[in-house]
Amino acid sequence: MNVIFDYDRELRVGLPEAVFCEGKPPGVLAALVLELADAARGPVLFTRLSSNLLRELGSQAALLLEHDALSRTAYLAGHWPLQDGFRTAVVTAGTADLSVAHEAVRTLYFLGLPTTLIVDVGVAGPWRLQQRLEEINTHDAVIVVAGCDAALATVLGSNTPLPVVAVPTSIGYGVARGGETALHSMLSSCAAGVTVMNIDNGFGAACAVARIARLVSARSVV
């Protein structure tokens, strides 16, 4: 059994193939890392690669990867060159949302897009967002990462002209239900035009922003 790598994805959609690691057998992942390294096909992003799973790959494969434990992401053969211009603010309601936020940040950085991480501005202390709103609005897009009631997506979506991509997280007690309440709250937002990702999907949010950035860049050249 092996993983069939999609070498042509970038040509089709403008985004490279990424490898979702969670649930894949360590031996299969290790073989893929070595195959890609031998073929000099990169850079490649690996997501949902926990520290425990990284150790199970074995030293030969693990040493080829630039791993970040908090985001559970890894780069093989570096990342795309960092671009000037399009900038994204990644904003979290709380520090408990950092793992998902860092997945978005690391994905954007992998794709060559600069980011600013703004942490802990949730609506439980509304002055915190007010203090950072001017800074947020200097960017070109914003990713909002929030759990519990996820009200930050609506509040920020009502106070910025930027494209807003919202990511519900699985943070919260009881009826938060592993992020389902946050997801429903974001989907029910009265802030027009807020785009909503799946629960904990910081990678998907970053890719959505990257598609926007690619179009903006292409049209600015014409």
C-alpha positions as a Markdown table, in Angstrom:
| # | Residue | x | y | z |
|---|---|---|---|---|
| 1 | Met | 0.0 | 0.0 | 0.0 |
| 2 | Asn | 1.3 | 3.5 | -0.9 |
| 3 | Val | 0.2 | 7.1 | -1.2 |
| 4 | Ile | -0.3 | 8.3 | -4.8 |
| 5 | Phe | 1.1 | 11.8 | -4.8 |
| 6 | Asp | -0.7 | 14.4 | -7.0 |
| 7 | Tyr | 2.3 | 16.0 | -8.7 |
| 8 | Asp | 0.1 | 18.1 | -11.1 |
| 9 | Arg | -2.2 | 19.8 | -8.6 |
| 10 | Glu | -0.4 | 23.1 | -8.7 |
| 11 | Leu | -0.8 | 23.3 | -12.5 |
| 12 | Arg | -4.6 | 22.7 | -12.1 |
| 13 | Val | -5.6 | 24.9 | -9.2 |
| 14 | Gly | -2.5 | 27.0 | -8.3 |
| 15 | Leu | -2.0 | 25.3 | -5.0 |
| 16 | Pro | 0.5 | 22.4 | -4.4 |
| 17 | Glu | -0.4 | 19.0 | -3.1 |
| 18 | Ala | -0.4 | 18.7 | 0.7 |
| 19 | Val | -0.3 | 15.5 | 2.7 |
| 20 | Phe | -2.8 | 14.9 | 5.4 |
| 21 | Cys | -1.0 | 12.6 | 7.8 |
| 22 | Glu | -3.5 | 11.7 | 10.5 |
| 23 | Gly | -4.7 | 8.1 | 10.2 |
| 24 | Lys | -2.1 | 7.1 | 7.7 |
| 25 | Pro | 0.3 | 4.3 | 8.7 |
| 26 | Pro | 3.7 | 5.6 | 9.7 |
| 27 | Gly | 5.5 | 3.3 | 7.3 |
| 28 | Val | 3.5 | 4.6 | 4.4 |
| 29 | Leu | 4.2 | 8.2 | 5.3 |
| 30 | Ala | 7.9 | 7.5 | 5.8 |
| 31 | Ala | 8.1 | 5.9 | 2.4 |
| 32 | Leu | 6.4 | 8.9 | 0.8 |
| 33 | Val | 8.8 | 11.4 | 2.5 |
| 34 | Leu | 11.7 | 9.4 | 1.1 |
| 35 | Glu | 10.2 | 9.1 | -2.3 |
| 36 | Leu | 9.6 | 12.9 | -2.5 |
| 37 | Ala | 13.0 | 13.7 | -1.2 |
| 38 | Asp | 14.6 | 11.3 | -3.8 |
| 39 | Ala | 12.6 | 12.8 | -6.6 |
| 40 | Ala | 13.5 | 16.4 | -5.5 |
| 41 | Arg | 9.9 | 17.3 | -5.8 |
| 42 | Gly | 9.1 | 20.0 | -3.4 |
| 43 | Pro | 8.4 | 21.9 | -1.3 |
| 44 | Val | 5.7 | 19.8 | 0.2 |
| 45 | Leu | 3.5 | 20.5 | 3.2 |
| 46 | Phe | 2.5 | 17.8 | 5.7 |
| 47 | Thr | -0.6 | 18.5 | 7.9 |
| 48 | Arg | -1.9 | 16.8 | 11.0 |
| 49 | Leu | 1.5 | 15.4 | 11.7 |
| 50 | Ser | 1.7 | 15.1 | 15.5 |
| 51 | Ser | 5.0 | 14.8 | 17.4 |
| 52 | Asn | 4.2 | 11.2 | 18.3 |
| 53 | Leu | 3.5 | 10.3 | 14.6 |
| 54 | Leu | 6.7 | 12.0 | 13.5 |
| 55 | Arg | 8.7 | 9.8 | 15.9 |
| 56 | Glu | 7.1 | 6.7 | 14.4 |
| 57 | Leu | 8.3 | 7.7 | 10.9 |
| 58 | Gly | 11.9 | 6.8 | 11.9 |
| 59 | Ser | 14.9 | 9.1 | 11.9 |
| 60 | Gln | 15.7 | 8.9 | 8.2 |
| 61 | Ala | 12.4 | 10.4 | 7.2 |
| 62 | Ala | 11.9 | 12.6 | 10.3 |
| 63 | Leu | 15.2 | 14.4 | 9.8 |
| 64 | Leu | 14.1 | 15.5 | 6.3 |
| 65 | Leu | 11.1 | 17.4 | 7.7 |
| 66 | Glu | 10.9 | 20.9 | 9.3 |
| 67 | His | 8.3 | 20.1 | 11.9 |
| 68 | Asp | 6.2 | 22.4 | 14.2 |
| 69 | Ala | 4.6 | 20.6 | 17.1 |
| 70 | Leu | 1.9 | 23.2 | 17.9 |
| 71 | Ser | 0.5 | 23.4 | 14.4 |
| 72 | Arg | 1.2 | 19.7 | 13.7 |
| 73 | Thr | 2.7 | 20.7 | 10.3 |
| 74 | Ala | 5.9 | 20.0 | 8.5 |
| 75 | Tyr | 7.8 | 21.2 | 5.5 |
| 76 | Leu | 9.8 | 19.0 | 3.2 |
| 77 | Ala | 12.3 | 21.0 | 1.1 |
| 78 | Gly | 11.4 | 24.4 | 2.5 |
| 79 | His | 8.6 | 26.6 | 1.3 |
| 80 | Trp | 7.6 | 28.9 | -1.5 |
| 81 | Pro | 9.5 | 32.2 | -1.6 |
| 82 | Leu | 8.0 | 34.9 | 0.6 |
| 83 | Gln | 6.0 | 37.4 | -1.5 |
| 84 | Asp | 5.5 | 41.1 | -1.0 |
| 85 | Gly | 2.1 | 42.6 | -1.1 |
| 86 | Phe | -0.9 | 40.5 | 0.0 |
| 87 | Arg | -0.9 | 40.2 | 3.8 |
| 88 | Thr | -3.2 | 38.2 | 6.0 |
| 89 | Ala | -4.2 | 38.7 | 9.7 |
| 90 | Val | -4.9 | 35.5 | 11.6 |
| 91 | Val | -7.0 | 36.4 | 14.6 |
| 92 | Thr | -7.9 | 34.1 | 17.5 |
| 93 | Ala | -10.6 | 34.5 | 20.1 |
| 94 | Gly | -8.4 | 32.8 | 22.7 |
| 95 | Thr | -5.1 | 31.2 | 23.3 |
| 96 | Ala | -6.8 | 27.8 | 23.3 |
| 97 | Asp | -7.3 | 28.3 | 19.6 |
| 98 | Leu | -3.6 | 28.6 | 18.8 |
| 99 | Ser | -3.1 | 25.2 | 17.4 |
| 100 | Val | -5.6 | 25.8 | 14.6 |
| 101 | Ala | -4.4 | 29.4 | 14.1 |
| 102 | His | -0.8 | 28.2 | 13.8 |
| 103 | Glu | -1.8 | 25.6 | 11.2 |
| 104 | Ala | -3.2 | 28.5 | 9.1 |
| 105 | Val | -0.1 | 30.7 | 9.7 |
| 106 | Arg | 2.3 | 27.8 | 8.8 |
| 107 | Thr | 0.3 | 27.0 | 5.6 |
| 108 | Leu | 0.3 | 30.6 | 4.5 |
| 109 | Tyr | 4.0 | 30.9 | 5.2 |
| 110 | Phe | 4.5 | 27.7 | 3.2 |
| 111 | Leu | 2.7 | 29.3 | 0.3 |
| 112 | Gly | 4.8 | 32.4 | 0.5 |
| 113 | Leu | 2.2 | 34.7 | 2.0 |
| 114 | Pro | 3.1 | 36.9 | 5.0 |
| 115 | Thr | 0.9 | 36.9 | 8.1 |
| 116 | Thr | 0.3 | 38.6 | 11.3 |
| 117 | Leu | -0.9 | 36.5 | 14.2 |
| 118 | Ile | -3.2 | 38.4 | 16.6 |
| 119 | Val | -4.1 | 36.4 | 19.7 |
| 120 | Asp | -6.8 | 36.5 | 22.4 |
| 121 | Val | -9.1 | 39.2 | 21.2 |
| 122 | Gly | -12.4 | 37.3 | 21.8 |
| 123 | Val | -15.7 | 39.0 | 22.6 |
| 124 | Ala | -15.5 | 38.2 | 26.4 |
| 125 | Gly | -13.3 | 41.3 | 26.5 |
| 126 | Pro | -14.5 | 43.4 | 23.6 |
| 127 | Trp | -12.0 | 46.2 | 24.1 |
| 128 | Arg | -9.2 | 43.9 | 23.1 |
| 129 | Leu | -10.6 | 43.7 | 19.5 |
| 130 | Gln | -11.2 | 47.4 | 19.5 |
| 131 | Gln | -7.5 | 48.0 | 20.3 |
| 132 | Arg | -6.3 | 45.8 | 17.4 |
| 133 | Leu | -9.0 | 46.6 | 14.8 |
| 134 | Glu | -7.0 | 49.4 | 13.1 |
| 135 | Glu | -4.0 | 47.0 | 12.8 |
| 136 | Ile | -6.2 | 44.2 | 11.4 |
| 137 | Asn | -7.6 | 46.5 | 8.8 |
| 138 | Thr | -4.1 | 47.2 | 7.4 |
| 139 | His | -4.1 | 43.7 | 6.0 |
| 140 | Asp | -5.7 | 42.3 | 2.8 |
| 141 | Ala | -7.7 | 39.4 | 4.3 |
| 142 | Val | -8.4 | 38.0 | 7.8 |
| 143 | Ile | -8.8 | 34.5 | 9.1 |
| 144 | Val | -10.9 | 34.3 | 12.3 |
| 145 | Val | -10.2 | 31.3 | 14.6 |
| 146 | Ala | -12.7 | 30.9 | 17.4 |
| 147 | Gly | -14.4 | 28.2 | 19.5 |
| 148 | Cys | -17.2 | 28.2 | 22.2 |
| 149 | Asp | -19.9 | 30.5 | 20.7 |
| 150 | Ala | -17.5 | 31.8 | 18.0 |
| 151 | Ala | -19.1 | 35.2 | 18.2 |
| 152 | Leu | -15.8 | 36.8 | 17.1 |
| 153 | Ala | -16.5 | 35.9 | 13.5 |
| 154 | Thr | -19.7 | 38.0 | 13.4 |
| 155 | Val | -18.2 | 40.9 | 15.4 |
| 156 | Leu | -15.1 | 41.1 | 13.2 |
| 157 | Gly | -17.1 | 40.5 | 10.1 |
| 158 | Ser | -19.3 | 43.5 | 11.0 |
| 159 | Asn | -16.3 | 45.8 | 11.5 |
| 160 | Thr | -13.9 | 45.1 | 8.6 |
| 161 | Pro | -14.2 | 45.4 | 4.8 |
| 162 | Leu | -11.7 | 42.6 | 4.4 |
| 163 | Pro | -12.5 | 39.1 | 3.1 |
| 164 | Val | -13.2 | 37.1 | 6.3 |
| 165 | Val | -12.6 | 33.4 | 6.5 |
| 166 | Ala | -13.9 | 31.9 | 9.7 |
| 167 | Val | -12.6 | 28.7 | 11.3 |
| 168 | Pro | -14.6 | 27.1 | 14.2 |
| 169 | Thr | -12.5 | 25.3 | 16.7 |
| 170 | Ser | -13.3 | 22.3 | 18.9 |
| 171 | Ile | -12.8 | 24.4 | 22.1 |
| 172 | Gly | -15.5 | 24.6 | 24.7 |
| 173 | Tyr | -17.5 | 22.9 | 27.4 |
| 174 | Gly | -20.4 | 20.5 | 27.1 |
| 175 | Val | -22.8 | 21.8 | 24.5 |
| 176 | Ala | -19.9 | 23.2 | 22.5 |
| 177 | Arg | -20.0 | 19.7 | 21.2 |
| 178 | Gly | -16.5 | 19.5 | 19.8 |
| 179 | Gly | -16.9 | 22.7 | 17.7 |
| 180 | Glu | -20.3 | 22.0 | 16.3 |
| 181 | Thr | -21.8 | 25.0 | 18.2 |
| 182 | Ala | -19.1 | 27.2 | 16.9 |
| 183 | Leu | -19.6 | 26.0 | 13.4 |
| 184 | His | -23.4 | 26.6 | 13.5 |
| 185 | Ser | -22.8 | 30.0 | 15.0 |
| 186 | Met | -20.5 | 31.0 | 12.2 |
| 187 | Leu | -22.8 | 29.6 | 9.5 |
| 188 | Ser | -25.7 | 31.6 | 11.1 |
| 189 | Ser | -23.7 | 34.8 | 11.2 |
| 190 | Cys | -25.6 | 38.0 | 10.4 |
| 191 | Ala | -22.3 | 39.5 | 9.1 |
| 192 | Ala | -22.7 | 39.4 | 5.3 |
| 193 | Gly | -20.1 | 37.5 | 3.3 |
| 194 | Val | -18.2 | 35.6 | 6.0 |
| 195 | Thr | -16.8 | 32.4 | 4.6 |
| 196 | Val | -16.8 | 29.4 | 7.0 |
| 197 | Met | -14.5 | 26.4 | 7.0 |
| 198 | Asn | -14.9 | 23.0 | 8.7 |
| 199 | Ile | -14.1 | 22.6 | 12.4 |
| 200 | Asp | -10.3 | 23.1 | 13.2 |
| 201 | Asn | -9.5 | 23.5 | 9.5 |
| 202 | Gly | -6.8 | 26.1 | 9.6 |
| 203 | Phe | -5.2 | 24.6 | 6.5 |
| 204 | Gly | -8.4 | 25.0 | 4.5 |
| 205 | Ala | -8.7 | 28.7 | 5.6 |
| 206 | Ala | -5.2 | 29.4 | 4.5 |
| 207 | Cys | -5.8 | 27.8 | 1.1 |
| 208 | Ala | -9.0 | 29.9 | 0.6 |
| 209 | Val | -7.0 | 33.1 | 1.3 |
| 210 | Ala | -4.2 | 31.9 | -1.0 |
| 211 | Arg | -6.6 | 31.5 | -3.9 |
| 212 | Ile | -7.8 | 35.1 | -3.4 |
| 213 | Ala | -4.2 | 36.3 | -3.2 |
| 214 | Arg | -3.2 | 34.5 | -6.4 |
| 215 | Leu | -6.1 | 36.2 | -8.3 |
| 216 | Val | -5.2 | 39.6 | -6.9 |
| 217 | Ser | -1.6 | 39.1 | -7.8 |
| 218 | Ala | -2.4 | 37.9 | -11.4 |
| 219 | Arg | -4.7 | 40.8 | -12.1 |
| 220 | Ser | -2.3 | 43.4 | -10.7 |
| 221 | Val | 0.3 | 42.3 | -13.3 |
| 222 | Val | -2.1 | 42.7 | -16.2 |
